Amino acid sequence: MGKQETRVEVEIFGEYYVLKGDEPEEYLRMLAQYVNKKIRQVVTRNPRLGLSKAALLTALNIADELMKLQKEYDELAELLEMDRRAK
């Protein structure tokens, strides 16, 4: 028997969504809270934005964070590999 799918209702920027996933409910709620925080930051800086534009800018900001963290991770992994080879 496989892992049971988790379903949780969350609120993001005043809208309710049902999230489904293989992760625990707490994790899905944490993701929703993070997105909610980020979208509110975008709207605070740009109060005239509609929801779809705010969501798109939020997605771009989160993608930027991800790419920067991935680059940092790759650089650290490369340094560790170089150190391992030197020993």
C-alpha positions, 0 to 999 in steps of 0.5 A: 500500500502506498503513502496516502495523499495529504489534503489541506485547505490553506489561505493565500492572500485572502483566497482559499485553496486545497493543496494535495501532496505526498508531504505532511500537512504541516509542510504544505501549510508551511509552503502556503504561509511562505507564499502568502508572506512573499505575495504580501511583500510584493503587494506592499511594495506595489499596492495597485497590482492585481492578484494575478500580477502579484502572484506572477511577480511572487513566483519570479522572486521565489524562482530568483531565490531558488536559482541563487541558492542552487548556485551557492549550493553547487559552488559549495559542493564543488569546493567540497569535492575539490577538498576531498580530491586534495586529501 
